[in-house]
Amino acid sequence: MTTTPNPEARIRVALVDDQALFRTGIRMLIDSQPDLQFVGEAGDGAEGVELVRRARPDVVLMDVRMPVMDGITATSRIVEQSGTDGAKVLVLTTFDFDEAAAKAIRAGASGFVLKDADPEFLLAAIRTVHAGTAVFAASATRELLRRYEDTASSTASVPPAFAELTPREREIFDLAAKGLSNSEIASHEFVSEATVKTHISRVLTKLELRDRVRLVVFAHEHGLVTKD
């Protein structure tokens, strides 16, 4: 017997994009999924910020180039008003390794996907971001930061909280910052993936970082990625 998902348990998704035809297609895609709920759309960043405040989505699909307010500014405001347990922003970009996407990640976005990605990939990305995991290889984030890094921020002093990491946590931090997946870190450290997840969770908590994307950004901004 097929059961209908509890509406309250569905992932609430909002879309911010200035192309009406694109919004229509995304809305139809989201509505076709029993575990997702489309809760609203906006045509610019300013409307998007208000939409998130009003509709309280779990995941926001955010274009970066829009009139009135761009997606970078909108992302920053949404993350600021939502807090660590609020809406997660998934950036929609036309170009791989896009400078705007890099800035959006710095502003607090939890990942990015290309606008021409397969529908199945976008749907998986929404679910993955909602679960608190990055939807793209951390190596892609590193490439973004490497290309568009702010030299001033890269020399920022390391927060005292970093000194609170144990030697093992620093090893895990370094491997995660280099883009290794949980399974790759587990293999490298000869531990289980569950153990890696526990260490990553403790590192994020100690450094007050929202997710693994923030960990990579943190590592590059403070010059903490060791050379192989």
C-alpha positions as CSV (number, residue, x, y, z in Angstrom):
1,M,0.0,0.0,0.0
2,T,1.3,3.4,-0.9
3,T,1.4,6.0,1.8
4,T,1.3,9.7,1.4
5,P,4.1,11.6,3.1
6,N,3.1,13.8,6.0
7,P,2.9,17.4,4.6
8,E,4.7,18.6,7.7
9,A,7.6,16.2,7.1
10,R,8.1,17.4,3.5
11,I,11.1,19.6,2.6
12,R,9.9,23.2,2.0
13,V,11.5,24.7,-1.1
14,A,11.5,28.3,-2.3
15,L,12.9,29.7,-5.5
16,V,14.4,33.1,-6.2
17,D,15.1,33.8,-9.9
18,D,14.3,36.6,-12.3
19,Q,13.3,34.3,-15.2
20,A,9.6,33.5,-15.1
21,L,9.8,30.5,-17.5
22,F,12.6,29.0,-15.4
23,R,10.6,29.5,-12.2
24,T,7.6,27.7,-13.8
25,G,9.8,24.7,-14.7
26,I,11.3,24.4,-11.3
27,R,8.0,24.8,-9.6
28,M,6.5,21.9,-11.7
29,L,9.6,19.8,-10.9
30,I,9.3,20.3,-7.2
31,D,5.5,19.7,-7.2
32,S,6.1,16.4,-8.8
33,Q,8.0,15.1,-5.8
34,P,6.0,13.6,-2.9
35,D,8.7,14.5,-0.3
36,L,9.1,18.2,-1.5
37,Q,6.8,21.1,-1.1
38,F,7.1,24.3,-3.2
39,V,6.3,27.2,-0.8
40,G,6.9,30.3,-3.0
41,E,8.9,32.1,-5.6
42,A,10.4,35.6,-6.1
43,G,11.8,37.5,-9.0
44,D,14.6,39.4,-7.3
45,G,16.8,39.2,-4.2
46,A,14.8,41.7,-2.2
47,E,11.5,39.8,-2.8
48,G,13.4,36.6,-1.9
49,V,14.5,37.8,1.5
50,E,10.9,38.7,2.3
51,L,9.6,35.4,0.9
52,V,12.0,33.5,3.2
53,R,10.9,35.5,6.2
54,R,7.3,34.9,5.4
55,A,7.2,31.3,4.0
56,R,10.1,29.9,6.2
57,P,11.4,27.4,3.6
58,D,14.0,24.7,4.5
59,V,15.9,25.2,1.2
60,V,16.1,28.3,-1.0
61,L,17.2,27.9,-4.7
62,M,18.9,31.2,-5.4
63,D,20.0,32.8,-8.7
64,V,23.0,35.1,-8.3
65,R,22.4,37.7,-11.0
66,M,19.1,39.5,-10.5
67,P,17.8,43.1,-10.5
68,V,17.0,45.2,-7.4
69,M,19.1,42.9,-5.2
70,D,21.5,40.3,-6.4
71,G,21.6,36.7,-5.0
72,I,24.9,37.3,-3.1
73,T,23.4,40.1,-1.0
74,A,20.1,38.2,-0.6
75,T,22.0,35.1,0.5
76,S,23.9,37.0,3.2
77,R,20.7,38.6,4.6
78,I,18.8,35.2,4.6
79,V,21.6,33.4,6.4
80,E,21.8,36.3,8.9
81,Q,18.1,36.3,9.6
82,S,17.7,32.6,9.6
83,G,20.5,31.6,11.8
84,T,22.3,28.2,11.8
85,D,19.1,26.2,12.0
86,G,17.3,28.2,9.3
87,A,16.9,28.1,5.6
88,K,19.8,26.7,3.6
89,V,20.7,28.4,0.3
90,L,21.5,26.5,-2.8
91,V,23.0,28.8,-5.5
92,L,21.9,28.4,-9.1
93,T,24.7,29.4,-11.5
94,T,25.2,29.3,-15.3
95,F,29.0,28.9,-15.2
96,D,31.1,26.3,-13.3
97,F,33.7,28.0,-11.1
98,D,31.7,31.3,-11.2
99,E,33.0,34.3,-9.3
100,A,29.5,35.1,-8.2
101,A,29.0,31.6,-6.9
102,A,32.3,32.0,-4.9
103,K,31.0,35.2,-3.3
104,A,27.7,33.6,-2.5
105,I,29.5,30.7,-0.7
106,R,31.4,33.3,1.3
107,A,28.0,35.0,2.0
108,G,26.7,31.8,3.5
109,A,25.3,29.6,0.7
110,S,25.5,25.9,1.4
111,G,26.5,24.9,-2.2
112,F,25.9,25.5,-5.8
113,V,24.5,23.7,-8.8
114,L,24.5,24.6,-12.5
115,K,21.3,25.7,-14.0
116,D,21.5,23.2,-16.7
117,A,22.0,20.3,-14.3
118,D,19.8,17.2,-14.8
119,P,16.5,17.4,-12.9
120,E,17.5,14.4,-10.9
121,F,20.7,16.0,-9.8
122,L,18.9,19.2,-8.7
123,L,16.4,17.2,-6.7
124,A,19.2,15.2,-5.0
125,A,21.0,18.4,-4.3
126,I,17.9,19.8,-2.5
127,R,17.6,16.8,-0.3
128,T,21.3,16.6,0.4
129,V,21.6,20.3,1.4
130,H,18.5,19.9,3.6
131,A,20.3,17.0,5.3
132,G,23.2,19.3,6.1
133,T,25.8,18.0,3.6
134,A,27.5,19.9,0.7
135,V,26.1,18.9,-2.7
136,F,29.4,19.4,-4.6
137,A,32.9,18.3,-4.2
138,A,34.8,20.5,-1.7
139,S,37.6,20.6,-4.3
140,A,35.2,22.7,-6.4
141,T,34.9,25.1,-3.5
142,R,38.6,25.2,-3.2
143,E,39.0,26.1,-6.8
144,L,36.4,28.9,-6.5
145,L,38.3,30.3,-3.5
146,R,41.6,29.9,-5.2
147,R,40.5,31.9,-8.2
148,Y,38.7,34.7,-6.4
149,E,40.3,34.7,-3.0
150,D,40.4,38.0,-1.1
151,T,44.1,38.4,-0.2
152,A,43.1,40.5,2.8
153,S,40.9,37.8,4.3
154,S,43.4,35.1,3.6
155,T,45.8,36.7,6.1
156,A,43.1,36.9,8.8
157,S,44.3,35.8,12.2
158,V,43.2,32.3,13.3
159,P,40.4,32.3,15.9
160,P,41.4,31.0,19.3
161,A,38.8,28.2,18.9
162,F,41.0,26.4,16.4
163,A,43.5,25.8,19.2
164,E,40.8,23.8,21.0
165,L,40.8,21.1,18.3
166,T,42.5,17.8,19.3
167,P,45.3,16.5,17.2
168,R,43.0,13.9,15.6
169,E,40.4,16.6,14.9
170,R,43.0,18.8,13.2
171,E,43.9,15.9,11.0
172,I,40.3,15.4,10.0
173,F,39.9,19.2,9.6
174,D,42.9,19.3,7.2
175,L,41.7,16.3,5.1
176,A,38.1,17.8,4.9
177,A,39.6,21.2,3.9
178,K,41.5,19.5,1.0
179,G,38.2,18.1,-0.4
180,L,38.3,14.5,0.8
181,S,34.9,12.8,1.3
182,N,34.0,11.0,4.5
183,S,34.8,7.6,2.9
184,E,38.2,8.9,1.7
185,I,39.0,10.3,5.1
186,A,38.0,7.1,6.7
187,S,40.3,5.1,4.4
188,H,43.2,7.6,5.0
189,E,42.8,7.5,8.8
190,F,41.9,3.8,9.0
191,V,38.6,4.5,10.9
192,S,34.9,4.1,10.1
193,E,32.9,6.7,8.3
194,A,30.7,7.0,11.4
195,T,33.8,8.0,13.3
196,V,34.7,10.6,10.7
197,K,31.2,12.1,10.8
198,T,31.5,12.4,14.6
199,H,34.9,14.2,14.3
200,I,33.5,16.5,11.6
201,S,30.5,17.3,13.8
202,R,32.8,18.2,16.8
203,V,35.0,20.3,14.6
204,L,32.1,22.3,13.2
205,T,30.7,22.8,16.7
206,K,34.0,24.0,18.2
207,L,34.6,26.4,15.3
208,E,30.9,27.5,15.2
209,L,30.7,26.6,11.5
210,R,27.4,25.9,9.8
211,D,28.6,23.1,7.5
212,R,31.5,21.6,5.6
213,V,31.4,24.3,3.0
214,R,32.0,26.8,5.8
215,L,34.9,24.6,7.0
216,V,36.6,24.8,3.6
217,V,36.1,28.6,3.4
218,F,37.4,28.9,7.0
219,A,40.5,26.9,6.2
220,H,41.4,29.0,3.1
221,E,40.6,32.3,4.7
222,H,43.0,31.6,7.6
223,G,45.7,29.9,5.6
224,L,45.2,26.5,7.4
225,V,45.3,24.2,4.4
226,T,48.5,22.3,4.6
227,K,50.6,21.5,1.5
228,D,50.9,17.9,0.4
